[in-house]
Amino acid sequence: MTDPVLIEQHGAVLVITINRARQRNAVNRAVSEAIAGALDTLDARDDLRVGVLTGQDGTFCSGMDLKAFVAGERPELEGRGFGGLTEKSPFKPLIAAVEGYALAGGCELALACDLIVAADDAWFGLPEVARGLVAGSGGLVRLPQRIPPAIALEYALTGERMAAPVAHKWGLVNRLAPTGGALAEALRLAGQIAANAPLSVAMTKRIVTESADWPMAGIWERQRPLAEAVIGSQDAQEGARAFAEKRVPVWRGK
């Protein structure tokens, strides 16, 4: 038996790789549980700043393991959703590194990540309508938030695939990479993020994510205590001192 998910640390970056290449990295319950455990590790360890989710051997994820589903297994975890991710995002930034296909639940996993790096020949899609299913693990909610709603609706209703360059044009993909280079580019992006103050990064993600639901009249009242919690930190003082002294700051996450 091979591990359903591989975990590797690259400096301050935790790389989480779905390891079911023969099944095109389809997600079963074991994969969901392993991803959930890895994300808990990402959030719990101070030496980890950013996570990268990818798939083995040139495919990101083809979605739910349909054979396991027919046998009665469900890959959703209570409180965490499909892949242990779609209903509970980690506090720290998570980047999807997409090669090949990110389809159905695989597309929903990518959408649940904060940023997406994709090979220029990768494909995204929500083909559930062609299988008598519904993209109920966040695809129908998140895709219209990431690209124009009418474009998202067209792809969701037709089940057609979206090429990575098109996804990049619409803003779904942050960065394109050559074939086979998505992980390397994701690691470069993760390194840029990890170089910044960890409290600032985590709070920035929280504010950007949560503020979408804030009423206009209450934006400043809601943001103020969150921002002040970072401004009053030791790292804020360190950042100011390092800037004045023209040196690289030493972040402590405090």
C-alpha positions as CSV (number, residue, x, y, z in Angstrom):
1,M,0.0,0.0,0.0
2,T,1.3,3.4,-0.9
3,D,0.5,6.6,1.1
4,P,-2.6,8.3,-0.5
5,V,-1.0,11.7,0.1
6,L,2.7,12.6,0.2
7,I,3.9,15.4,2.5
8,E,7.2,17.2,2.0
9,Q,8.7,20.3,3.6
10,H,10.5,22.9,1.4
11,G,11.8,25.4,3.8
12,A,8.8,27.2,5.2
13,V,6.5,25.6,2.6
14,L,4.5,22.4,3.1
15,V,3.8,20.5,-0.2
16,I,0.8,18.2,-0.1
17,T,0.7,15.8,-3.0
18,I,-2.3,13.5,-3.9
19,N,-0.6,10.2,-4.6
20,R,-3.0,8.1,-6.6
21,A,-1.7,8.6,-10.1
22,R,-3.2,5.4,-11.4
23,Q,-6.6,6.7,-10.4
24,R,-5.7,10.2,-11.8
25,N,-5.5,11.3,-8.2
26,A,-9.2,10.8,-7.6
27,V,-10.2,11.5,-4.0
28,N,-11.4,8.8,-1.7
29,R,-11.9,9.1,2.1
30,A,-8.3,8.2,2.8
31,V,-7.1,11.1,0.7
32,S,-9.5,13.5,2.4
33,E,-8.3,12.4,5.8
34,A,-4.7,12.8,4.8
35,I,-5.1,16.2,3.4
36,A,-7.0,17.3,6.5
37,G,-4.2,16.1,8.7
38,A,-1.6,17.9,6.5
39,L,-3.5,21.2,6.7
40,D,-3.7,20.8,10.5
41,T,0.1,20.4,10.5
42,L,0.4,23.5,8.3
43,D,-1.5,25.6,10.8
44,A,0.0,24.2,13.9
45,R,3.7,24.5,13.1
46,D,5.4,27.9,13.4
47,D,8.1,26.9,10.9
48,L,5.5,26.5,8.2
49,R,4.2,29.6,6.5
50,V,2.5,28.5,3.2
51,G,1.0,25.3,1.8
52,V,1.0,24.0,-1.7
53,L,-1.5,21.3,-2.9
54,T,-0.7,19.3,-6.0
55,G,-1.1,15.9,-7.7
56,Q,1.3,13.2,-8.6
57,D,2.5,12.5,-12.2
58,G,1.0,15.3,-14.3
59,T,-2.6,15.3,-13.0
60,F,-3.9,17.6,-10.3
61,C,-7.1,15.7,-9.4
62,S,-9.9,14.1,-11.5
63,G,-12.5,14.6,-8.7
64,M,-14.3,12.0,-6.5
65,D,-13.3,8.4,-6.8
66,L,-16.5,7.1,-8.4
67,K,-15.7,3.5,-7.8
68,A,-15.5,4.2,-4.1
69,F,-18.6,6.2,-4.3
70,V,-20.6,3.4,-5.9
71,A,-19.3,1.1,-3.2
72,G,-20.9,3.4,-0.6
73,E,-17.8,5.4,0.5
74,R,-18.1,9.2,0.8
75,P,-15.0,11.4,0.6
76,E,-16.5,14.4,2.5
77,L,-15.4,14.9,6.1
78,E,-17.8,16.4,8.6
79,G,-17.0,20.1,9.1
80,R,-14.3,20.0,6.4
81,G,-16.0,18.9,3.3
82,F,-14.5,17.2,0.1
83,G,-10.8,16.5,0.3
84,G,-10.8,17.7,3.9
85,L,-10.6,21.2,2.5
86,T,-13.6,22.6,0.7
87,E,-15.5,23.6,3.9
88,K,-12.6,24.5,6.0
89,S,-9.7,26.5,4.7
90,P,-6.4,26.6,6.7
91,F,-5.5,29.9,8.4
92,K,-2.3,30.1,6.4
93,P,-2.2,30.6,2.6
94,L,-2.7,27.6,0.4
95,I,-1.7,27.5,-3.3
96,A,-2.9,24.9,-5.9
97,A,-0.2,23.8,-8.3
98,V,-2.2,22.3,-11.2
99,E,-0.9,20.1,-14.0
100,G,-3.2,18.2,-16.4
101,Y,-6.7,18.1,-15.2
102,A,-8.5,19.8,-12.3
103,L,-12.0,18.5,-12.9
104,A,-15.2,18.1,-10.8
105,G,-14.1,17.8,-7.2
106,G,-10.5,18.4,-8.4
107,C,-11.6,21.8,-9.7
108,E,-13.4,22.4,-6.4
109,L,-10.2,21.6,-4.5
110,A,-8.3,24.2,-6.6
111,L,-11.1,26.7,-6.0
112,A,-10.8,26.1,-2.3
113,C,-7.1,27.2,-2.4
114,D,-6.3,30.8,-2.1
115,L,-4.2,31.0,-5.2
116,I,-3.8,28.9,-8.3
117,V,-0.7,28.2,-10.4
118,A,-1.3,26.1,-13.5
119,A,0.6,24.6,-16.4
120,D,-0.3,26.3,-19.6
121,D,-1.8,23.0,-20.9
122,A,-3.9,22.3,-17.8
123,W,-7.7,22.1,-17.8
124,F,-10.4,23.1,-15.3
125,G,-14.0,22.0,-15.3
126,L,-17.2,21.2,-13.5
127,P,-18.7,18.3,-15.5
128,E,-21.2,17.2,-12.8
129,V,-24.2,18.1,-14.9
130,A,-23.2,15.5,-17.4
131,R,-23.0,12.8,-14.7
132,G,-26.3,13.5,-13.0
133,L,-24.6,15.3,-10.1
134,V,-24.2,18.8,-8.8
135,A,-20.9,20.5,-8.0
136,G,-21.9,20.8,-4.3
137,S,-18.4,21.0,-2.8
138,G,-18.0,24.7,-3.5
139,G,-17.7,24.8,-7.3
140,L,-21.0,26.5,-7.9
141,V,-20.3,29.0,-5.0
142,R,-16.7,29.8,-5.6
143,L,-16.4,29.9,-9.4
144,P,-18.8,32.9,-9.7
145,Q,-16.7,34.7,-7.0
146,R,-13.5,34.2,-9.0
147,I,-14.6,35.0,-12.5
148,P,-17.6,36.8,-14.0
149,P,-20.8,35.1,-12.9
150,A,-22.3,34.7,-16.4
151,I,-19.1,33.0,-17.6
152,A,-19.0,30.8,-14.5
153,L,-22.7,29.8,-15.1
154,E,-22.0,28.9,-18.7
155,Y,-19.2,26.5,-17.8
156,A,-21.2,25.0,-14.9
157,L,-24.3,24.5,-17.1
158,T,-22.5,23.1,-20.1
159,G,-19.9,21.1,-18.2
160,E,-17.3,22.3,-20.7
161,R,-13.6,22.4,-19.8
162,M,-11.7,25.7,-19.4
163,A,-8.2,25.8,-20.7
164,A,-5.6,27.2,-18.3
165,P,-4.8,30.3,-20.5
166,V,-8.5,31.1,-20.6
167,A,-8.7,30.6,-16.8
168,H,-5.7,33.0,-16.5
169,K,-7.5,35.6,-18.7
170,W,-10.5,35.5,-16.5
171,G,-8.4,35.8,-13.3
172,L,-9.0,32.2,-12.0
173,V,-5.4,31.3,-12.4
174,N,-2.8,33.6,-10.9
175,R,0.3,32.4,-12.7
176,L,0.9,30.2,-15.7
177,A,3.9,27.8,-16.0
178,P,5.3,25.6,-18.7
179,T,4.2,22.0,-18.7
180,G,5.7,20.2,-15.7
181,G,6.6,23.5,-14.1
182,A,3.5,24.3,-12.0
183,L,4.9,23.1,-8.7
184,A,8.2,25.0,-9.2
185,E,6.3,28.2,-10.0
186,A,4.0,27.6,-7.0
187,L,7.0,27.2,-4.8
188,R,8.5,30.5,-6.1
189,L,5.2,32.2,-5.3
190,A,5.0,30.5,-1.9
191,G,8.6,31.7,-1.1
192,Q,7.6,35.3,-1.8
193,I,4.7,34.9,0.6
194,A,6.7,33.1,3.2
195,A,9.3,35.9,3.3
196,N,6.7,38.2,4.8
197,A,5.6,38.5,8.4
198,P,3.5,35.4,9.3
199,L,1.0,37.3,11.5
200,S,0.5,39.9,8.7
201,V,0.1,37.2,6.1
202,A,-2.5,35.2,8.0
203,M,-4.5,38.3,9.0
204,T,-4.4,39.6,5.4
205,K,-5.9,36.3,4.2
206,R,-8.6,36.4,6.9
207,I,-9.6,40.0,6.1
208,V,-9.7,39.5,2.4
209,T,-11.8,36.3,2.8
210,E,-14.2,37.5,5.5
211,S,-14.7,41.1,4.3
212,A,-16.7,39.8,1.2
213,D,-19.6,39.3,3.6
214,W,-19.2,42.5,5.6
215,P,-21.9,45.2,5.2
216,M,-20.5,48.5,4.0
217,A,-21.6,50.4,7.1
218,G,-19.6,48.0,9.3
219,I,-16.4,47.5,7.4
220,W,-14.1,49.7,9.5
221,E,-15.5,48.5,12.8
222,R,-14.9,44.9,11.8
223,Q,-11.4,45.5,10.3
224,R,-10.0,47.7,13.1
225,P,-9.5,45.1,15.8
226,L,-8.1,42.6,13.4
227,A,-5.6,45.1,12.0
228,E,-4.7,46.4,15.5
229,A,-3.8,42.9,16.6
230,V,-1.1,42.8,14.0
231,I,0.0,46.5,14.4
232,G,0.6,45.8,18.1
233,S,2.8,42.8,17.5
234,Q,6.5,42.4,18.0
235,D,6.8,41.6,14.3
236,A,5.4,45.1,13.5
237,Q,8.2,46.6,15.6
238,E,10.8,44.3,13.9
239,G,9.6,45.3,10.5
240,A,9.9,49.0,11.2
241,R,13.4,48.5,12.7
242,A,14.6,46.4,9.9
243,F,13.4,48.9,7.3
244,A,15.2,51.8,9.2
245,E,18.3,49.7,9.6
246,K,18.2,48.5,5.9
247,R,18.3,44.8,6.8
248,V,16.2,41.7,6.4
249,P,13.7,41.4,9.2
250,V,13.7,38.4,11.5
251,W,10.1,37.4,12.0
252,R,9.0,35.6,15.2
253,G,5.2,35.3,14.6
254,K,4.6,37.3,17.8
